[in-house]
């Protein structure tokens, strides 16, 4: 049920996102049924603009909230979290798998039998299949059988890890009530 609601929200946000020059990377609905949390990850549609900043995410949050209110997926209130995709960016569309070819990824399939989890270098797309180069060799998985795939951030040995003082993620958390509708 949460997946159906996430899919409806995602569809509406993708349509609206185009008008704002934004790519809706992912939508998740998590938490309790009575007080769910909707997590929306955004990035710029134009890859030349670089990664979306915290200020940019904050500026986009209002229309995201408005679109979800129109979809009205919940009988009561919900918490909205809008953020950038982060270092462990989720990949879900064919163009995502092509764009991030060469990255290390962790992938989970919908398979009912056999191996479900894979980790390796993303080769890209080939005839509707996501192709990974794993320690066991090349693996090809139909795109519609990919449950989840995320980039695995890597750090070079000896590289100094630094953290900015601003959080990379959430720009706004909002209670959106639907009373009186």
C-alpha positions, 0 to 999 in steps of 0.5 A: 500500500505504501508503494502504491502511494509512493508511486502515485506521488512520484508520478505527480511530482515528475510531471510538476518537476519538469516545469521547475527544472527538477528531477525527482530521483526517488519517493519513499513512504515510511513509518506508521500508517497513521503518521507516515513520512514522505521522503522526496529526493530531488536533483537538477534535471540539467546535469550541467548545473551540478548537484542541487544545494541545500538552499535549492532544495529548500526553494523547491519544497513548497511546490513539492508539498503542494503537489502531494496535497493535491494527490492527497494520499493520506487521510490525516497528516504526514511528515514531508522530508525533501532532500538531495539524493546524497552520496548513496543516490538511488538509481531507478530509471534506465537513464540513471543506470546509463548516467552513473555507469562506472560507479560502485553500486549495491543492487537488490532484485525482486527474485523469489529464488536464488541470489537477490543481492549484488554488489559491483561496478555498474557497466550500464544498460544493455537491451533492457538489462542492468549490467554489473561487473561483480567479483564473480563476473558480469551479471545482467538483471532485467530492469523490471526485476531491480527492487533497489539500487544505490551508489556505494560511495567510495573514498580513496585510501589516505583521503581526508574525510571532511564534513560540512557544517550544513547537513546534506539532506533535509531542507524542511520537515512539514506537517501537512494537515488535511482537515476540512477537505 
